């Protein structure tokens, strides 16, 4: 209460105990405990003569003069659960405020600035007549605590709102955070008496979805609207995708009243590229067992012909996601097969590991006109074989880059994971796996293919867990791997901060960054990328973007050569298929193709 009378610059910290006087700051050494502050506030409200009384009516202001040391009181009859809100406009004098229950018990005090408007808001805990007391501290009281108070002034008291419990508990109508020109035009049409949506859907069919609109005065962001044509059975529609950074409720569609049009408009960085899905009649939870229903409801956007992640030629929209590429998305010229250039060869092998006690598949790409008795080729070691053959067309990318003279001819070894569980154990920094690469895989590769032993022409690469695995392999075996190509690396990982849903910020992320801090500088060069949607939305201490920026800064502080790229997307092969080529050009490209580091 006393804090409420401080000048604004003295009372802005809502979390600290007040150590100031009624009006103005205390002198040094005159601090008081919170208990003493509350006691003095109570004293002020129990002292003095009540010189004005009245009844409060919603919407009717009361203006009154008040002298320092005086108290005025007003009453209002309320039902249990009623919400009351208003304000005291202090004019030339500080006025404290408190409300009392029907039996005279103090319900609460109202903080605020010592001048201007002091907000009043409370809930009636039971039915009866409540008393609002206004109290202007006396000049002596103010002086006692190092402040000042005029002899007299005025105030205006106004109750602006009273809501019953039932009114207050009604769900408010959903408000659009961002508007869509197409949806606003449809609403205008409906308001004019035309409720047909056929012409709307015809326009959408011609343009495709999602709808994309520029934002006037904001070239850095773009308005994106997802659509679903509902049926009488549609109860909700959720939008899911790699662009999602907030709570699921932020990505629930809204229905245009009494129509079959469901929509969600979001604001995204211009140039974004992402995969997304729609889930009509979604279970609206991510907790089992109900969340399992999403496996049956989620599907690609039926209004968007561009599909992603389809696992087989007979795939339907229920087996796929949809692709959205906003204007300005970085081109991905190297992912498209060019029938006018020669293609390399992919051979299949298996390798057994004594260190890891398992066996795994390998796919080995050799460039066009590969010669076993020729000059040793540059070497690329790449994790997650299946993803980098299917979602990321690595052989096509290498064919195109080599044909264009962007990189030297190279051999690429794509390493499979025996299982998902094995991947989760081996790829996060694991000395046995790094030693397998150096002491078992590389000797095997040298025995079967003509490849370089020069670390400057040897690159180890991967995404997510594969990205941190590549970085750790360089730290442990820089005598072999001179180039690290890391795509959205899982630098949040630490031995005590793994992938469990129960993990929280009580354990620290960034274990590998600390290892690089402890290590002397090694002969390593880095490519790193991360997406702006890869943020810590769970609040567990880190995701991809923030730890990647930290790792980048640690490496730069250690004077490493680092090529860092940030893209407008999420944790998605849709983008990694483009940045793989960028990373190879940066690390092993010809001098004319290679960009500067930073």
N, C-alpha and C positions, 0 to 999 in steps of 0.2 A: 504494500500500500504506500509506504514511504517512497519506495523507488518510483512509484507512479508520479510523484511530484518533482522528480529531478528534471533538469533541462534535458532535452533530447539527447545531447551528446554524452550525458552521464548515465542514461538509463537504457541504452540500446542493448546491453548484454542481458538477455532474459535468463541466462543460466547461472549467473553469479549472485552471491549474497549482496544485498544492498549495504553499502558502507557510507551512505550519504545522508544528509539531513532532509528535513521535510521539503524544503525548497532550496536548491543549490547544494554544492558539495560540502562534505565535512572537511575540516582541517585535518592535516596529517596526524595520525595517531588516534583519531576520534571514531574509529570503526566500531560497529555494533553487530551483535549476532543477529541471525534471522529471527530467533525467538524474541529478542528485545524489540526488533522492528515491528513484528506482529503485535506485541504487547502495546507498543506506543500507538499503533494504528487503532487498536481497540480502545485505548484511553481517549483518543481524540473523538471517537464516535460515541463515547459514553459521557463526554463532557459537553458543556454548553447548553444554552437554552434553545429549544425548538421554536422558532419564531414564525414559521410559515407552514401551512398544511394545505393539502389538496388531493384531488383524485385524478389519476392518470387515465387518459383516453387515447387510443391509438390514432395517430395522425394529427393530434391537436397539441401544438407546442405550448409550453409554459415559460414565460419570461419573468424573471424576478431579479431584484437587487438583493445583494447579500453582503453583510459586513464580516470582516475577519473575526473569527471566533464563533460565528453563528452557525446554526444547523437548521435545515428545512427538511420536511418529510412529506412524502406523497404515497398514496396507497392505490392498489389495483387488485381487484378480485379475479382469481384465476382458478382454472380446473387443473387437476393433477396431469402432469405431462405437458402443460402449455409451455411454449417457447416465447420469450419476450425479448425484443431487441430495440435499442434506441441509442441516444447519445446525450451527453451533457456538453454544451458548447460554453467553455469558460471564457469570459470576456473581461480581461483585466484583473482577474483574481483566480487563484488556484482553488478548485472545488473537488474535494474527495467524494466518493460515492460508495455506498454499500447497500445490500438488500437483506431484509430480514424475513423469516418465515412467519406464518400466522401465529405461532406460539412465542415469537420474539427472538428466536435463535438466529444469530448471524448466519446467512447462507453463503455469501461471498462478498469480497471486496473487488472493486474494479480499478485496475491499473490504467496507466495512460500518461500522457504528457501533462506538464503543469499549466499549459495554456492550450487554447484550441479545443478540439473535440475529444472527449473521453468516452469510449464505447461502453455501453451497458448491455449485457446479454446474459440471460439465465433461464433455467428450466424450473418450473414449479414442481416440487417433489410431491406435494399433496394439495388438495383443494383448499381454498381459503383466501383471506386477504393478506397480500404481501405489502411490506413497507419499504420504500426506497428512501434512504436518508442521504442528503447532501450536506457536507460539512466543509466550511472554509476555515483552515487552521488560523489561529490568532497570530498577530504580529510577534508576540513574545515567543510563541511556540516555534515559529519559523526562525527567529533570531537565536534561539537556544541551540539550534542545530546548524548555525552558520548560513542560513538562507534569509530570504526576505519575503514579505507578503504585504500588498497594499491594504489600506484600511478598509476599502470597500470595492465592490465591482458588481458585475451582473453575470447572469448565465441564462441560457435557454435549454430547457429539458424537453426532449421529444421522444415518445415511444413510437417507433416507425413500423413495428411489425409484431403481431401476435398470431401464433399458429397453434392449433390444437395438436395433440399427439398424433392423431390419425392423419392430419394434413402433413405434418412433418415427416411421417414415415412413408408417405407415398413415393414411389420411385419416380424421379423426375424424368421428363422426356429426354431421350438421348440427343445430345447436342453435337453437331458436326464440328470437329476441331478444324478441319479444312473443307472448303466447299469445292464442288465440281461444277463447272459451267453446264455440262450436260444434264446433271441432276437438277440444278436450279432452273434450267429451261423447261424440264419436264414438270417440275412443281408449278411453274408459271402457267403452263399449258393446262394442267389439271385444275388450277384455281380459276381459269377462264371457262371451265365447264367441259373440257375435253379430257376424259379419263382414259382414253385408249392409249396403250403403250406399243402398238404395232409399229408405228413409224419410228419410235425410239429404238426398238430392237433391230429394225431394218438398217438404221444408221450404224448401230453398233456392229452388225454383221459385216458391213462394208469396211469399217475402220479397224475391226479387231480389238481385242482387249489385251492388257489393260488400257484404259484411256489415258493419254498423256497430254498435259497442258502446261505451258510455261507459266511462271509466276511473275507478274509484272514487278519490275524493280528488283528482282532477285534471280540473277542468272546462275547462281550456285545451286539452286534447288528447283525441283520440278514437282508438279502435282500429278499424282498417279491414282487412278480410280479403278478398282476391281469390281466386277459385276457378276451377278448370278440371276438367272431367270427362275423364279420360284414357282412352286405349285401350292395348292391349298394345304398340303402336308408340310410345307417348309416352316420350320420353327426357328432356325438360326442358320447362319453360314459363317464359318471361320476361315480366315486367310492365314496360311502357314507358309513359311519360306525362309530363305537365308538372309532376307533383309530385316527380319523381325528382331527388334532390340528391346521391346518393352513387355509388359504383362499381356497375356493372351487376350484379356478383355479389350485392349486397345486395337485388336485386329478382328473384331466381330463386326459383321456387316449390319447395316440398318435397312429396314424396309421402307420404301416410299409408300406411305399409308394407302391401303386398299388397292395396291397394284401388285404385279408380279416382279417388280424391280427391287433387288437387294443390292447394296453397294457399300464400298468402303473407300474413302479418299484419304491418302496419306501424302506427306511431303518427304521427298527423298533427295539425296544429292544428285545433281545433274550428272549424266554419264554413268549411272548405276547399271549394273548387269547382275541379274540374280535369277534363281529358280524359285518357283512357288507352286503351291497346291491350294485347292479349295476343299472345304469339308462341310457339306450341307448336313443339317441335323447332327452337328458334332456333339460328342459326349460332354464337351466343355469342362473337362478335367484332364490332368496329366497323371493322375494317380490310379493305380490298378484297383479293382479289375475293370472298372468302367472305361478307362482310357483305351482298352483294347478295341473298343468299338470303332475307334478312329481308323483302324486298319481297313474297315469295310466302307467308311464314308469318304475318306480322303481320295482325291483324284486331281488330274490335270484340269485346267480351265477349258471347258468345252467351246468357249468362244475364241480361244487362242490356238491357232494351228501349230505353233512352234513348240515341239515336245523336247523333253530332256530326261535322261536316265531310263529310257525304255530298254528293258533287259532282253527283249526278243522281237523278231520281226512281226509276230502276231500281237504285239502289245496293244492294249486299248488305253484310253485316257486314264483308266483306273490303275494302270501299271506305270504311269509316267507322271512327271512334273511338267510344268510349263516354263517357258523362258521369257523373261522380260529384259530388253536392252533399251535403255533410255537414250535419247539423242545425246551424242558426245561420248558414248561408251568407247573405250579404247579399241581400235581394230585388232582383230586376231587373224592376220593374213596367213600365218604359217600352219594353221590346223586343217586347211582344205587340201585334199589330194590333188596334185597336178599331174594329169596323165601325160604331159609333155616332157616330164623329167624322169630319169631312171629311179627305180625304187630299190631300197635295201632289202635285206633278207632277215627274217626272224627265225632263229633255231630254238628248239625246246630241249631243256636238260633238267636233270635233278642233281642235287648235291647233298650229301650227308655230312653232318657236323658232329665231330667227337666232343667239341666244347659244349654244344647246346643239346646234344643227345636227341637230335631230330633230323628230319630230311625235308627239303623244300624244293619247289619248282623254280627254274630260272628260264627267262626268255632272253636270248642274246641277239641284239640287232647288230648286223654288220652292214657297212655302207655299200652303195653300188660300186662294183669293180673292186671289192675287197680282195686283197692279195695276202695270203698267209706268209709269203716269203718277201713281202715288201717292207717298207719303212713302218716302224711301230705307229699304231694309231692312238689318237687321244682316247681317253676312257671315261665313261660315265657310269656310275653305280647309282641305281635308282630303286627306291623301296616301293612296296605296294604294287606288285606286277600287274594284277588284274585291272586296277583302276587306271594305271598308266598305259594300258593297251586299249581300254574301252572308253572310259570317260575322257582321258587325255590321250589323243592319238600320237603317242611318242614317235613311232617309226615314221609317220607322215611328217611330223614336225622336223625330225632330223633330216629326212630326205630334202625337204624344202630349204632348210637353212644351209645344208651342204651345197645344194645346187646353186643357191644364190651367193655362195662365197661368204656367208656370214660367219660360219664356224668351220674349222678344219674337219675333214672326214674323221669320224669317231666310231668306236664300238660302244654299245650301251648294254649293260647287264641289268635286267629288271628282276628284282628278287621278290618271290612270293612269300606270304606268311602261311605257315602250316595251319593256323587257325586264328580266329579273332582273339581268343584268349592268349595265344602265343604272341600275337602282335602287341597286345597290351603289356606283356611282360618284357619283351625284347627291345621294342623301339624306344621307350623312355630310357634315359641314360642307363646303360647296362654294359658293364665292362666286358662281360663274356661275349655279348653280341658284337661289340666293337672289335674285340680280339678275333672273333670268327671272321669278320670282314678282312682284317689285316693278315691273319695267319692261315686261314683256310680258303676263303673265297678268292682272294687276289692270287695266291699261288695256282689255284685251279684255273683262273682266267688266263694267266700267263702261259700255263701249260697247253691251253686249247686255242688261244687266239694271240695274234700279233698285236700287242698293245704296249703303250709306253710304261716306263717305270718312273717317269718324271712327275713329281707331285704337281708341278705347275700346269700339267695337261691332264691331271686326274681330278675328276669332280665327283663328289658324293652328294646325292640330292634326295629330297622327299618333302612331303607335306604333312602338316599336323604333327602327330607323333613321329612321322618320318622326317620332318624338318628338324626336330630336336635331336633325333638319332643321328642325322647327318652332321649336325654341329658338334655333337659329343664325339663322333668318330674322328672329326678333325682335331679336336682337343687331345684325344688319346693317341692318335696316330697321324700327326702332322707330317711325319716322314714319308707317308704314302699319299694322303689326301691333302692337296694344296688348295682346292677350291670347294667351298661349301655353298650349295644352292638350297636355300631354306624357304619353303612356301608355307606361310601361316604356321610357323613352328609353335609347338606347345611349350613355350618357355614358362608358363605358369606352373609346370610340374616341379615337384620336389619329392624327396623320399617319403616325407610325411604329409604331402599334399597331392594326393593322387586323384583319380577320376571318380571317387565315390560320391553319390548324391548327397551324402551327409557332410562332406568336407565344407569347412567354413574359413573365415578370415583369421581364425586364431592360429593357424599355421601359415608360414610364409611361402610365397611363390618365388620363382627366380633362382632356383638352386644353381643352374648352369651358369648364369651370369656371375654368381659369386665364385664359381670355379675358374672362370676366365680372369676375374679380378686377382685371384691368388696366383695364377700362372704367369710366368714370363711371357712376353710376346712371342708368338709362334709364326712360322712362315705360312700364313693362311690368308685367303681372300674370301670375301663373303658377298653373296646375294641374299637379300631378305625381302619378303613382301608380307603384307597383312591387309585385311579388309576393314573398312570403317564400321561395318556392322558386327565385327567380331569383338564386341565390348562385353564387359562384365555385368550382364543384366541380372545375374543371380546374387550378386553381392558376396561372393565367396572368396574374394581376394585377387581375382584376375581371370582373364579369359585369354584371348590371343593378342589383341591390338596393344593393350597397355604393356604387357610383359615384352612384346616384340620391340616396342619403342625403347623400353628400358635396356633390353639386350643390345640393340643398335647403339645406344648412347655409351654403354659400357665398352663395346668394341671400339667405337670411335675414340673414346678417352684413352684406350690402350694403343691408339695409333694404327689400328687395322684399316685396311682398305675395305669399305663397306658400300655396296650398292643397295639402296633401300627404296622400295616402291610401295606406295599405299594405294589401294584400289577401292572403288566404291561398290563393295559387295561384302559377302559374308564368307563363311567357311565352306567353300564351294569349288568343286573341280571345274565348274563352268568358267571360273576365272583363272584357276591354276593352269588350264590348258593354254592360256595366252601368256602367262608370266613365266612358264617354263622356258619358252623361246627367249624371252627378254633376259632371263638369268643366264642362259648359255651364252648369248651374245656378249653379255657384260663380263663373264668370267673367262671364256676361252675364244671369244670372237676375234676376228681380224682387227687390227688397230683402227681401221676406218669404221668398222661397225660398232666398236666398243664405246659405250657412253662413259662419261666421267663418274668417278665414285664420289660419295659424300658420307 
